[in-house]
Amino acid sequence: MKTIINYILYVLAFFSCTFLSASQNFDFFYFVQQWPGSYCDTQQSCCYPSTGKLAANFGIHGLWPNFNDGSYPSNCDPNSPFDPSKIADLNSRMQANWPSLACPSSNGNTFWAHEWEKHGTCSESVLDQHDYFLAALNLKKQYNILEILQNAGIEANDGSYSLSSITEAISGATGYTPGVECNTDEAGNNQLYQVYLCVDTSGSNIIECPVLPSSKCSSQVQFPSF
């Protein structure tokens, strides 16, 4: 009898740990948008999506659960693979707002699978697969980074702009300080690459960032055309 009880307790403990792992806690999201001109203008280069021409606009990179100390959970639920059928109703919005620029050209499913399985599964306690992608799309619609920068006179015309002017334009429009990440083009120029907004654990409201990502930006950055 004692052996049976111990076995039952073991099984309960196992499933309890599995559930906790699949619904890992986190403190906030990074909502990350990337500029395609800066993604493509590197030694890595890029390939346009197989689904058609890409608009000159920031695209979603991801919605990433994060901890307040700067670390983050990943690959939290191997039993929840990406399923394109679960976001079939979002497909046109995904193609337009969350395109893959990786080579070879693709329809985006590989990119979206990576984002869901590495990051999205760590938010399953709050958002299922459909709601995870929908939350990111809604944030993109609400916070149009290109429009915000253009309204501040910051254009994607290969010009050079101060990092502070970029940060101030976004914080002035959203009410919160963004994270700004830069990369380097083939000529070695520092260029605007990604913008991070911090979002609460519901995936719907932006907040002040508990910690900002490493920027790799100089005081002056180029905003390449696309």
Kinemage of the C-alpha trace (Angstrom):
@kinemage 1
@onewidth
@group {chain A} dominant
@subgroup {mainchain}
@vectorlist {calphas} color= white
{ca met a 1} P 0.000 0.000 0.000
{ca lys a 2} L 2.833 2.368 0.908
{ca thr a 3} L 4.479 1.658 -2.442
{ca ile a 4} L 1.279 2.539 -4.323
{ca ile a 5} L 0.888 5.812 -2.392
{ca asn a 6} L 4.514 6.766 -3.106
{ca tyr a 7} L 3.972 6.026 -6.795
{ca ile a 8} L 0.857 8.199 -6.905
{ca leu a 9} L 2.693 11.055 -5.188
{ca tyr a 10} L 5.544 10.715 -7.698
{ca val a 11} L 3.155 10.895 -10.656
{ca leu a 12} L 1.386 13.942 -9.204
{ca ala a 13} L 4.706 15.679 -8.596
{ca phe a 14} L 5.841 14.902 -12.144
{ca phe a 15} L 2.719 16.350 -13.755
{ca ser a 16} L 2.815 19.341 -11.419
{ca cys a 17} L 6.372 20.141 -12.501
{ca thr a 18} L 5.452 19.647 -16.160
{ca phe a 19} L 2.527 22.049 -15.855
{ca leu a 20} L 4.615 24.675 -14.096
{ca ser a 21} L 7.274 24.410 -16.788
{ca ala a 22} L 4.714 24.811 -19.569
{ca ser a 23} L 3.152 27.869 -17.926
{ca gln a 24} L 6.352 29.535 -16.814
{ca asn a 25} L 6.016 32.841 -15.005
{ca phe a 26} L 7.502 36.015 -16.464
{ca asp a 27} L 7.487 39.711 -15.600
{ca phe a 28} L 6.839 41.523 -18.883
{ca phe a 29} L 7.116 41.232 -22.660
{ca tyr a 30} L 9.514 42.871 -25.063
{ca phe a 31} L 7.557 43.770 -28.198
{ca val a 32} L 10.212 44.058 -30.892
{ca gln a 33} L 9.861 45.677 -34.309
{ca gln a 34} L 12.665 45.665 -36.889
{ca trp a 35} L 13.451 47.899 -39.834
{ca pro a 36} L 13.838 45.782 -43.011
{ca gly a 37} L 16.309 48.211 -44.570
{ca ser a 38} L 18.739 47.563 -41.723
{ca tyr a 39} L 18.156 43.811 -41.755
{ca cys a 40} L 18.907 43.639 -45.476
{ca asp a 41} L 21.781 46.137 -45.560
{ca thr a 42} L 24.330 43.828 -43.928
{ca gln a 43} L 26.761 41.130 -45.072
{ca gln a 44} L 24.037 38.611 -44.233
{ca ser a 45} L 21.682 40.267 -46.753
{ca cys a 46} L 18.048 39.126 -46.988
{ca cys a 47} L 15.414 37.488 -49.147
{ca tyr a 48} L 11.964 38.924 -49.705
{ca pro a 49} L 9.033 36.768 -48.596
{ca ser a 50} L 7.785 34.240 -51.149
{ca thr a 51} L 4.293 35.670 -50.668
{ca gly a 52} L 5.050 38.954 -52.423
{ca lys a 53} L 6.628 42.390 -52.188
{ca leu a 54} L 7.366 43.750 -48.734
{ca ala a 55} L 6.145 47.205 -47.696
{ca ala a 56} L 8.622 49.784 -46.436
{ca asn a 57} L 7.583 49.582 -42.814
{ca phe a 58} L 8.773 48.162 -39.528
{ca gly a 59} L 7.919 44.488 -39.202
{ca ile a 60} L 7.341 42.449 -36.066
{ca his a 61} L 10.299 40.444 -34.852
{ca gly a 62} L 8.639 39.027 -31.785
{ca leu a 63} L 6.793 39.267 -28.498
{ca trp a 64} L 9.251 37.956 -25.921
{ca pro a 65} L 8.512 37.107 -22.266
{ca asn a 66} L 11.221 38.538 -20.031
{ca phe a 67} L 12.268 38.770 -16.401
{ca asn a 68} L 12.983 42.018 -14.575
{ca asp a 69} L 16.650 41.069 -14.178
{ca gly a 70} L 17.134 40.982 -17.966
{ca ser a 71} L 17.082 37.201 -18.329
{ca tyr a 72} L 14.296 35.371 -20.133
{ca pro a 73} L 12.642 31.958 -20.316
{ca ser a 74} L 12.730 30.004 -23.565
{ca asn a 75} L 11.355 26.835 -25.139
{ca cys a 76} L 8.981 26.302 -22.236
{ca asp a 77} L 6.646 23.704 -23.715
{ca pro a 78} L 7.961 21.140 -26.222
{ca asn a 79} L 4.463 19.650 -26.316
{ca ser a 80} L 3.018 22.769 -27.946
{ca pro a 81} L 4.445 22.974 -31.487
{ca phe a 82} L 3.482 25.749 -33.881
{ca asp a 83} L 0.290 24.933 -35.769
{ca pro a 84} L -0.460 27.187 -38.781
{ca ser a 85} L -4.116 26.163 -38.721
{ca lys a 86} L -4.536 27.900 -35.364
{ca ile a 87} L -3.736 31.288 -36.902
{ca ala a 88} L -5.302 30.756 -40.334
{ca asp a 89} L -7.640 33.714 -39.797
{ca leu a 90} L -4.621 35.947 -39.106
{ca asn a 91} L -2.589 34.879 -42.133
{ca ser a 92} L -3.000 38.012 -44.250
{ca arg a 93} L -2.135 40.253 -41.298
{ca met a 94} L 0.847 38.056 -40.469
{ca gln a 95} L 2.161 38.239 -44.033
{ca ala a 96} L 1.901 42.034 -44.022
{ca asn a 97} L 3.126 42.772 -40.504
{ca trp a 98} L 5.314 39.838 -39.452
{ca pro a 99} L 7.251 38.859 -42.605
{ca ser a 100} L 10.351 36.706 -42.714
{ca leu a 101} L 13.415 38.227 -44.397
{ca ala a 102} L 15.606 35.172 -43.929
{ca cys a 103} L 17.006 33.305 -46.924
{ca pro a 104} L 15.795 31.319 -48.723
{ca ser a 105} L 12.451 33.042 -49.301
{ca ser a 106} L 9.576 31.577 -47.346
{ca asn a 107} L 5.927 32.087 -46.461
{ca gly a 108} L 6.862 32.925 -42.851
{ca asn a 109} L 5.828 29.685 -41.158
{ca thr a 110} L 9.373 28.728 -40.145
{ca phe a 111} L 9.936 32.158 -38.591
{ca trp a 112} L 6.609 32.100 -36.767
{ca ala a 113} L 7.233 28.560 -35.536
{ca his a 114} L 10.553 29.689 -34.053
{ca glu a 115} L 8.957 32.666 -32.329
{ca trp a 116} L 6.102 30.615 -30.875
{ca glu a 117} L 8.186 27.658 -29.737
{ca lys a 118} L 11.062 29.695 -28.271
{ca his a 119} L 9.116 32.636 -26.831
{ca gly a 120} L 5.366 32.157 -27.136
{ca thr a 121} L 5.241 28.881 -25.237
{ca cys a 122} L 6.604 30.729 -22.212
{ca ser a 123} L 3.454 32.865 -22.102
{ca glu a 124} L 0.922 30.025 -22.367
{ca ser a 125} L -0.325 30.748 -18.866
{ca val a 126} L -1.727 33.992 -20.346
{ca leu a 127} L -1.974 33.609 -24.124
{ca asp a 128} L -2.717 30.574 -26.252
{ca gln a 129} L -1.112 30.272 -29.674
{ca his a 130} L -3.761 32.297 -31.518
{ca asp a 131} L -3.947 35.030 -28.885
{ca tyr a 132} L -0.152 35.297 -28.737
{ca phe a 133} L 0.116 36.239 -32.402
{ca leu a 134} L -3.016 38.373 -32.245
{ca ala a 135} L -1.585 40.347 -29.314
{ca ala a 136} L 1.543 41.190 -31.311
{ca leu a 137} L -0.462 42.199 -34.370
{ca asn a 138} L -2.659 44.473 -32.269
{ca leu a 139} L 0.380 46.115 -30.681
{ca lys a 140} L 1.858 46.712 -34.127
{ca lys a 141} L -1.383 48.359 -35.252
{ca gln a 142} L -1.476 50.541 -32.152
{ca tyr a 143} L 2.172 51.647 -32.251
{ca asn a 144} L 3.265 52.550 -35.773
{ca ile a 145} L 6.968 53.253 -35.256
{ca leu a 146} L 7.612 54.476 -38.795
{ca glu a 147} L 4.773 56.986 -38.573
{ca ile a 148} L 5.981 58.157 -35.167
{ca leu a 149} L 9.490 58.780 -36.516
{ca gln a 150} L 8.235 60.471 -39.673
{ca asn a 151} L 6.071 62.805 -37.613
{ca ala a 152} L 9.279 63.852 -35.825
{ca gly a 153} L 11.071 64.495 -39.128
{ca ile a 154} L 13.075 61.272 -38.965
{ca glu a 155} L 12.919 59.672 -42.406
{ca ala a 156} L 14.246 56.406 -43.816
{ca asn a 157} L 16.388 58.228 -46.373
{ca asp a 158} L 19.919 57.057 -45.478
{ca gly a 159} L 20.278 60.150 -43.313
{ca ser a 160} L 22.001 60.296 -39.945
{ca tyr a 161} L 20.023 61.110 -36.813
{ca ser a 162} L 20.890 61.420 -33.165
{ca leu a 163} L 19.986 58.451 -31.033
{ca ser a 164} L 18.415 60.825 -28.536
{ca ser a 165} L 16.066 62.275 -31.178
{ca ile a 166} L 14.869 58.792 -32.112
{ca thr a 167} L 14.323 57.808 -28.500
{ca glu a 168} L 12.566 61.067 -27.672
{ca ala a 169} L 10.253 60.810 -30.685
{ca ile a 170} L 9.070 57.359 -29.645
{ca ser a 171} L 8.795 58.161 -25.952
{ca gly a 172} L 6.905 61.362 -26.749
{ca ala a 173} L 4.348 59.458 -28.834
{ca thr a 174} L 3.945 56.428 -26.565
{ca gly a 175} L 4.619 57.903 -23.134
{ca tyr a 176} L 7.356 55.345 -22.414
{ca thr a 177} L 11.084 55.060 -23.077
{ca pro a 178} L 11.834 52.526 -25.825
{ca gly a 179} L 14.834 50.302 -26.254
{ca val a 180} L 16.665 51.045 -29.504
{ca glu a 181} L 19.023 48.494 -31.044
{ca cys a 182} L 21.459 49.161 -33.877
{ca asn a 183} L 23.435 46.977 -36.254
{ca thr a 184} L 26.179 47.642 -38.792
{ca asp a 185} L 25.872 47.835 -42.565
{ca glu a 186} L 28.418 46.490 -45.048
{ca ala a 187} L 30.328 49.790 -44.936
{ca gly a 188} L 30.520 49.705 -41.131
{ca asn a 189} L 27.891 52.376 -40.514
{ca asn a 190} L 25.859 52.181 -37.307
{ca gln a 191} L 22.183 51.987 -38.280
{ca leu a 192} L 18.751 51.845 -36.656
{ca tyr a 193} L 17.714 48.207 -36.528
{ca gln a 194} L 15.117 47.360 -33.863
{ca val a 195} L 12.784 49.153 -31.478
{ca tyr a 196} L 11.698 47.532 -28.203
{ca leu a 197} L 8.549 48.482 -26.330
{ca cys a 198} L 7.808 46.857 -22.992
{ca val a 199} L 4.376 45.335 -22.481
{ca asp a 200} L 2.587 44.040 -19.382
{ca thr a 201} L 1.930 40.340 -18.891
{ca ser a 202} L -1.515 40.585 -20.502
{ca gly a 203} L 0.212 41.359 -23.802
{ca ser a 204} L -1.923 44.438 -24.384
{ca asn a 205} L -0.584 47.484 -22.501
{ca ile a 206} L 2.835 49.063 -22.873
{ca ile a 207} L 4.724 49.938 -19.698
{ca glu a 208} L 7.996 51.516 -18.644
{ca cys a 209} L 10.753 48.995 -19.298
{ca pro a 210} L 12.088 47.338 -16.124
{ca val a 211} L 15.340 46.825 -18.034
{ca leu a 212} L 16.389 48.020 -21.487
{ca pro a 213} L 18.204 45.766 -23.967
{ca ser a 214} L 21.778 46.390 -25.065
{ca ser a 215} L 21.572 48.968 -27.846
{ca lys a 216} L 24.929 48.747 -29.713
{ca cys a 217} L 24.104 52.260 -30.912
{ca ser a 218} L 26.439 55.213 -31.280
{ca ser a 219} L 25.222 58.751 -30.603
{ca gln a 220} L 24.481 59.187 -34.334
{ca val a 221} L 22.778 56.445 -36.316
{ca gln a 222} L 21.800 56.023 -39.927
{ca phe a 223} L 18.208 55.293 -40.936
{ca pro a 224} L 18.643 53.406 -44.229
{ca ser a 225} L 16.136 53.565 -47.019
{ca phe a 226} L 14.236 50.478 -48.091
